Amino acid sequence: MAASRKPIDVSVPLIPGMPVWPGDGVVRATPLQRIAEGAHSNVTTLEHTSHTGTHLDAPWHFIDDAAKLESITIERMIGPCYVADLTQRDRHVTDADLEAAGIPTDTTRLLLKTRNSAKWANPTHKFDREFLAVTPSGARWLVEHCVDLIGVDYLSVEAFDGDGETHRILLGAGLVIVEGLDLRTVDQGTHHLTCLPLRLGDIDGAPCRVVLDAQG
C-alpha cells in the first residue's frame, strides 16, 4: 500500500502583526472574555478586512455591478489544480512566462509559486511593495487559456503600483482569485485543492483556509 501523503496547509496565519495592504488597518485580536478574569469562557474579538491574509476576491471587489462572494460556487474551489514553479523569475509574470511554464493545457485551477512565498517564513514581516505579481498580459493569457481559478503567493495578483487592470481582466472574465498563499513547501505539479472562504454573504471577498493534497 502506498504511503499516504500529508495535506499541506498553504494558508498564512491570520495574526496580529502580519503584513496587510497599506491602508487596510492592522489585524487585532482583542480579549472580550477571559476565564482568568472570572468569565465562564475565553472569547476574542477579531478585527480585519475581507482581504486580509489568505483570501478570495469576488468580482465585486473591482467591478461595481459584478457578482459578489455568495455567488461563487464551492465546486469551483475544490478539485485538481496545477502549481507552476516560477521562483527563478525576478520580474512580474507575463504571458510569455506563463506560456513557457509548461502548464498542462487542461488546467482550470492554477497556483503560481514565486519568490514571494519565501517571505512567509516570517509571518509578521513588513509588507513588501516589491512583491511579484501578474501583468495585464499574463491576466489575458489566463483568460484565453480557460483558467477558472488563479492563486498567487502574496497579497495581490496585481503589482502594488497597478491601476486595477489585471484585476478587472480576471474578475471581468469571472475568474476566482485567491491571494496570500504560502507555497514554500509545495512542489510543482498537480495537486488537489480545497479552498474554503468564510461564508460572509454578499460582499467583496473573504479570508480562506486553503489545503493541497499531492496527486499521483
TORKOL-4160 file (C-alpha; in steps of 0.2 Angstrom, whole numbers, padded with zeros to 4 digits, m for minus):
216
<pt num="1" X="0000" Y="0000" Z="0000"/>
<pt num="2" X="0007" Y="0017" Z="m0005"/>
<pt num="3" X="0011" Y="0029" Z="0010"/>
<pt num="4" X="m0002" Y="0042" Z="0012"/>
<pt num="5" X="0003" Y="0060" Z="0009"/>
<pt num="6" X="0001" Y="0073" Z="0022"/>
<pt num="7" X="m0010" Y="0088" Z="0017"/>
<pt num="8" X="m0001" Y="0104" Z="0015"/>
<pt num="9" X="m0009" Y="0120" Z="0023"/>
<pt num="10" X="m0004" Y="0134" Z="0011"/>
<pt num="11" X="m0014" Y="0147" Z="0021"/>
<pt num="12" X="m0005" Y="0161" Z="0031"/>
<pt num="13" X="m0008" Y="0163" Z="0049"/>
<pt num="14" X="m0021" Y="0177" Z="0052"/>
<pt num="15" X="m0012" Y="0185" Z="0067"/>
<pt num="16" X="m0009" Y="0202" Z="0074"/>
<pt num="17" X="0007" Y="0209" Z="0067"/>
<pt num="18" X="0005" Y="0201" Z="0050"/>
<pt num="19" X="0008" Y="0211" Z="0034"/>
<pt num="20" X="m0008" Y="0219" Z="0027"/>
<pt num="21" X="m0011" Y="0230" Z="0012"/>
<pt num="22" X="m0007" Y="0248" Z="0016"/>
<pt num="23" X="m0022" Y="0257" Z="0022"/>
<pt num="24" X="m0032" Y="0241" Z="0027"/>
<pt num="25" X="m0028" Y="0243" Z="0045"/>
<pt num="26" X="m0019" Y="0231" Z="0056"/>
<pt num="27" X="m0026" Y="0214" Z="0062"/>
<pt num="28" X="m0032" Y="0215" Z="0080"/>
<pt num="29" X="m0037" Y="0201" Z="0092"/>
<pt num="30" X="m0044" Y="0209" Z="0107"/>
<pt num="31" X="m0049" Y="0199" Z="0123"/>
<pt num="32" X="m0068" Y="0200" Z="0126"/>
<pt num="33" X="m0070" Y="0187" Z="0140"/>
<pt num="34" X="m0056" Y="0178" Z="0149"/>
<pt num="35" X="m0058" Y="0164" Z="0161"/>
<pt num="36" X="m0043" Y="0170" Z="0171"/>
<pt num="37" X="m0053" Y="0186" Z="0174"/>
<pt num="38" X="m0068" Y="0177" Z="0181"/>
<pt num="39" X="m0078" Y="0173" Z="0164"/>
<pt num="40" X="m0085" Y="0156" Z="0160"/>
<pt num="41" X="m0076" Y="0155" Z="0144"/>
<pt num="42" X="m0062" Y="0163" Z="0133"/>
<pt num="43" X="m0069" Y="0174" Z="0119"/>
<pt num="44" X="m0059" Y="0186" Z="0107"/>
<pt num="45" X="m0065" Y="0200" Z="0096"/>
<pt num="46" X="m0057" Y="0199" Z="0079"/>
<pt num="47" X="m0054" Y="0214" Z="0068"/>
<pt num="48" X="m0048" Y="0214" Z="0050"/>
<pt num="49" X="m0053" Y="0217" Z="0032"/>
<pt num="50" X="m0061" Y="0205" Z="0020"/>
<pt num="51" X="m0044" Y="0205" Z="0010"/>
<pt num="52" X="m0033" Y="0200" Z="0025"/>
<pt num="53" X="m0020" Y="0185" Z="0024"/>
<pt num="54" X="m0025" Y="0171" Z="0013"/>
<pt num="55" X="m0041" Y="0177" Z="0005"/>
<pt num="56" X="m0053" Y="0176" Z="m0011"/>
<pt num="57" X="m0058" Y="0191" Z="m0022"/>
<pt num="58" X="m0076" Y="0191" Z="m0028"/>
<pt num="59" X="m0079" Y="0201" Z="m0045"/>
<pt num="60" X="m0087" Y="0215" Z="m0035"/>
<pt num="61" X="m0070" Y="0219" Z="m0027"/>
<pt num="62" X="m0065" Y="0229" Z="m0043"/>
<pt num="63" X="m0081" Y="0229" Z="m0053"/>
<pt num="64" X="m0096" Y="0238" Z="m0045"/>
<pt num="65" X="m0110" Y="0229" Z="m0055"/>
<pt num="66" X="m0102" Y="0212" Z="m0054"/>
<pt num="67" X="m0105" Y="0196" Z="m0044"/>
<pt num="68" X="m0102" Y="0196" Z="m0025"/>
<pt num="69" X="m0095" Y="0182" Z="m0014"/>
<pt num="70" X="m0111" Y="0172" Z="m0011"/>
<pt num="71" X="m0112" Y="0169" Z="m0030"/>
<pt num="72" X="m0096" Y="0159" Z="m0031"/>
<pt num="73" X="m0100" Y="0141" Z="m0030"/>
<pt num="74" X="m0089" Y="0129" Z="m0019"/>
<pt num="75" X="m0086" Y="0117" Z="m0033"/>
<pt num="76" X="m0075" Y="0129" Z="m0042"/>
<pt num="77" X="m0063" Y="0130" Z="m0027"/>
<pt num="78" X="m0062" Y="0111" Z="m0024"/>
<pt num="79" X="m0053" Y="0099" Z="m0036"/>
<pt num="80" X="m0037" Y="0097" Z="m0046"/>
<pt num="81" X="m0025" Y="0111" Z="m0048"/>
<pt num="82" X="m0008" Y="0114" Z="m0055"/>
<pt num="83" X="0006" Y="0123" Z="m0046"/>
<pt num="84" X="0018" Y="0131" Z="m0058"/>
<pt num="85" X="0036" Y="0135" Z="m0050"/>
<pt num="86" X="0041" Y="0152" Z="m0056"/>
<pt num="87" X="0054" Y="0155" Z="m0042"/>
<pt num="88" X="0068" Y="0159" Z="m0054"/>
<pt num="89" X="0058" Y="0174" Z="m0061"/>
<pt num="90" X="0064" Y="0191" Z="m0055"/>
<pt num="91" X="0050" Y="0201" Z="m0063"/>
<pt num="92" X="0031" Y="0202" Z="m0064"/>
<pt num="93" X="0023" Y="0187" Z="m0073"/>
<pt num="94" X="0019" Y="0190" Z="m0091"/>
<pt num="95" X="0010" Y="0180" Z="m0105"/>
<pt num="96" X="0027" Y="0174" Z="m0111"/>
<pt num="97" X="0032" Y="0167" Z="m0093"/>
<pt num="98" X="0016" Y="0158" Z="m0092"/>
<pt num="99" X="0017" Y="0151" Z="m0110"/>
<pt num="100" X="0035" Y="0145" Z="m0106"/>
<pt num="101" X="0030" Y="0137" Z="m0089"/>
<pt num="102" X="0024" Y="0120" Z="m0096"/>
<pt num="103" X="0007" Y="0122" Z="m0088"/>
<pt num="104" X="m0004" Y="0107" Z="m0094"/>
<pt num="105" X="m0017" Y="0113" Z="m0107"/>
<pt num="106" X="m0032" Y="0106" Z="m0097"/>
<pt num="107" X="m0028" Y="0116" Z="m0081"/>
<pt num="108" X="m0043" Y="0126" Z="m0074"/>
<pt num="109" X="m0035" Y="0129" Z="m0057"/>
<pt num="110" X="m0018" Y="0137" Z="m0057"/>
<pt num="111" X="m0007" Y="0142" Z="m0042"/>
<pt num="112" X="0009" Y="0152" Z="m0046"/>
<pt num="113" X="0024" Y="0149" Z="m0034"/>
<pt num="114" X="0036" Y="0164" Z="m0035"/>
<pt num="115" X="0050" Y="0171" Z="m0024"/>
<pt num="116" X="0036" Y="0179" Z="m0014"/>
<pt num="117" X="0032" Y="0163" Z="m0004"/>
<pt num="118" X="0049" Y="0164" Z="0004"/>
<pt num="119" X="0043" Y="0180" Z="0013"/>
<pt num="120" X="0030" Y="0169" Z="0023"/>
<pt num="121" X="0045" Y="0161" Z="0033"/>
<pt num="122" X="0042" Y="0176" Z="0044"/>
<pt num="123" X="0023" Y="0178" Z="0046"/>
<pt num="124" X="0025" Y="0195" Z="0053"/>
<pt num="125" X="0037" Y="0203" Z="0040"/>
<pt num="126" X="0035" Y="0221" Z="0034"/>
<pt num="127" X="0023" Y="0222" Z="0019"/>
<pt num="128" X="0034" Y="0222" Z="0004"/>
<pt num="129" X="0029" Y="0234" Z="m0010"/>
<pt num="130" X="0041" Y="0225" Z="m0022"/>
<pt num="131" X="0031" Y="0208" Z="m0022"/>
<pt num="132" X="0030" Y="0199" Z="m0039"/>
<pt num="133" X="0013" Y="0199" Z="m0047"/>
<pt num="134" X="0004" Y="0196" Z="m0064"/>
<pt num="135" X="0004" Y="0208" Z="m0078"/>
<pt num="136" X="m0011" Y="0213" Z="m0088"/>
<pt num="137" X="m0004" Y="0202" Z="m0102"/>
<pt num="138" X="m0002" Y="0187" Z="m0090"/>
<pt num="139" X="m0020" Y="0190" Z="m0085"/>
<pt num="140" X="m0026" Y="0190" Z="m0103"/>
<pt num="141" X="m0016" Y="0173" Z="m0105"/>
<pt num="142" X="m0025" Y="0166" Z="m0091"/>
<pt num="143" X="m0042" Y="0171" Z="m0098"/>
<pt num="144" X="m0038" Y="0165" Z="m0115"/>
<pt num="145" X="m0032" Y="0148" Z="m0108"/>
<pt num="146" X="m0048" Y="0145" Z="m0099"/>
<pt num="147" X="m0041" Y="0146" Z="m0081"/>
<pt num="148" X="m0055" Y="0147" Z="m0069"/>
<pt num="149" X="m0046" Y="0150" Z="m0053"/>
<pt num="150" X="m0029" Y="0158" Z="m0051"/>
<pt num="151" X="m0019" Y="0158" Z="m0034"/>
<pt num="152" X="m0004" Y="0169" Z="m0030"/>
<pt num="153" X="0008" Y="0169" Z="m0016"/>
<pt num="154" X="0007" Y="0187" Z="m0010"/>
<pt num="155" X="m0007" Y="0199" Z="m0005"/>
<pt num="156" X="m0012" Y="0204" Z="m0023"/>
<pt num="157" X="m0012" Y="0196" Z="m0040"/>
<pt num="158" X="m0008" Y="0214" Z="m0046"/>
<pt num="159" X="0008" Y="0224" Z="m0044"/>
<pt num="160" X="0007" Y="0237" Z="m0030"/>
<pt num="161" X="0008" Y="0251" Z="m0042"/>
<pt num="162" X="m0005" Y="0243" Z="m0054"/>
<pt num="163" X="m0020" Y="0253" Z="m0059"/>
<pt num="164" X="m0033" Y="0238" Z="m0057"/>
<pt num="165" X="m0031" Y="0232" Z="m0075"/>
<pt num="166" X="m0025" Y="0215" Z="m0070"/>
<pt num="167" X="m0040" Y="0213" Z="m0058"/>
<pt num="168" X="m0053" Y="0219" Z="m0070"/>
<pt num="169" X="m0047" Y="0207" Z="m0084"/>
<pt num="170" X="m0048" Y="0192" Z="m0072"/>
<pt num="171" X="m0063" Y="0197" Z="m0062"/>
<pt num="172" X="m0072" Y="0203" Z="m0078"/>
<pt num="173" X="m0070" Y="0186" Z="m0085"/>
<pt num="174" X="m0077" Y="0178" Z="m0070"/>
<pt num="175" X="m0061" Y="0170" Z="m0063"/>
<pt num="176" X="m0059" Y="0166" Z="m0045"/>
<pt num="177" X="m0044" Y="0175" Z="m0037"/>
<pt num="178" X="m0035" Y="0168" Z="m0022"/>
<pt num="179" X="m0022" Y="0179" Z="m0014"/>
<pt num="180" X="m0009" Y="0177" Z="0000"/>
<pt num="181" X="m0004" Y="0159" Z="m0002"/>
<pt num="182" X="0011" Y="0151" Z="0006"/>
<pt num="183" X="0018" Y="0139" Z="m0007"/>
<pt num="184" X="0036" Y="0137" Z="0001"/>
<pt num="185" X="0034" Y="0118" Z="0003"/>
<pt num="186" X="0024" Y="0114" Z="m0012"/>
<pt num="187" X="0032" Y="0106" Z="m0027"/>
<pt num="188" X="0027" Y="0110" Z="m0045"/>
<pt num="189" X="0014" Y="0098" Z="m0052"/>
<pt num="190" X="m0004" Y="0093" Z="m0050"/>
<pt num="191" X="m0012" Y="0093" Z="m0033"/>
<pt num="192" X="m0029" Y="0093" Z="m0026"/>
<pt num="193" X="m0035" Y="0110" Z="m0020"/>
<pt num="194" X="m0048" Y="0113" Z="m0006"/>
<pt num="195" X="m0051" Y="0132" Z="m0004"/>
<pt num="196" X="m0064" Y="0136" Z="0009"/>
<pt num="197" X="m0068" Y="0155" Z="0011"/>
<pt num="198" X="m0078" Y="0161" Z="0026"/>
<pt num="199" X="m0097" Y="0162" Z="0020"/>
<pt num="200" X="m0099" Y="0180" Z="0024"/>
<pt num="201" X="m0113" Y="0183" Z="0012"/>
<pt num="202" X="m0114" Y="0196" Z="m0002"/>
<pt num="203" X="m0098" Y="0206" Z="0000"/>
<pt num="204" X="m0082" Y="0208" Z="m0010"/>
<pt num="205" X="m0071" Y="0194" Z="m0003"/>
<pt num="206" X="m0067" Y="0183" Z="0012"/>
<pt num="207" X="m0052" Y="0175" Z="0021"/>
<pt num="208" X="m0049" Y="0157" Z="0016"/>
<pt num="209" X="m0042" Y="0141" Z="0023"/>
<pt num="210" X="m0033" Y="0133" Z="0008"/>
<pt num="211" X="m0026" Y="0115" Z="0008"/>
<pt num="212" X="m0017" Y="0105" Z="m0005"/>
<pt num="213" X="m0015" Y="0086" Z="m0007"/>
<pt num="214" X="m0002" Y="0079" Z="m0019"/>
<pt num="215" X="m0009" Y="0069" Z="m0033"/>
<pt num="216" X="m0001" Y="0054" Z="m0042"/>
